[in-house]
Amino acid sequence: MHRCGVEWCISVQDVTTMRGPKKQLMAEKSPHRLSVSLTADQYQHLSELARKNRVSVAWIVREAIERLLRDDMPLLHVGKE
């Protein structure tokens, strides 16, 4: 249970205590955490979208990032004219 009482945390095996090829494999597959600040309006829209699609907000964020990277869609046109 999360320190705020929410049941969403998943414990992951600590890669630092492992040795050998298994450690390397686990390190390559281990998730990386990212903290993002959203406005109340952004979070509300994401929460509603998640509820309608029966997925988590985290899933929607990961899917959006995946699509951005896959489509190689530039966010900023820095250096491009």
N, C-alpha and C positions, 0 to 999 in steps of 0.2 A: 504494500500500500504506500502511496506517495505521502510525503510529509504533510501535505494539505488534506489528506484523507481520500484522495482520488485513486482508484485502482486502475492505473494505466501503465505503470512502469514495468518493464520486462528486464529481469536480471540477465546479464550477458557474462559468459565465462571470462575471467580476467586473463587476457593474453600474456600479460607480463610474467605470470607464474609458469607459463608453458615453455617447453624447449623443443628444438629441432624443427623438422619439416611441418609438423602440426601447428607450431607457433606461427610460422610464416603463412600457412594457409589460412589460419584464423585471423591473422592481422590483415590479410588481403580482403577477407569477407566481413570484417567487423564494421558495424555502422559508425558513421561519423555524425556527431551531434552538431546542430546549428541552432542558434537562438535568434529569433527574428521578432522585432517589435511591429505590431500592426495597430492601425487606428481602430477604434471601436466599430466604425462602419465597415472596414475591411473584414474584421473578424466576424461580424454579424453576417455579412454576405457569404463568407466561407462556411460558417456554421450551418447556414440555411442550405447551401448547396450540398454540403456533406449529409445533412439530414435527409434531403430529398433523394439522394443517391445511395443512402445507407452505407456510407463509408466514413472514415475519419477525416478530420481537417488535415492531419498530417499526410494522409494518402493523397488528398487533392494537391497539397503543396509539392509532394514528391512527383506526382504525375505532371504538374505544370513545369517543373524543372526538367523532367525527362523530355517533355515535348519541346521545350526551348532549346535544349542541347541537341536533340535529334534533328530539329528543323534548321539548326544553325542560324537562328533568327537574331540579328543584331539588335540589342537593346539601345545602344548608343551608336551614333554614326561618327565616332571619333576617328579622324584620319581618313574618312571616306568622303569623297565628293562626287 
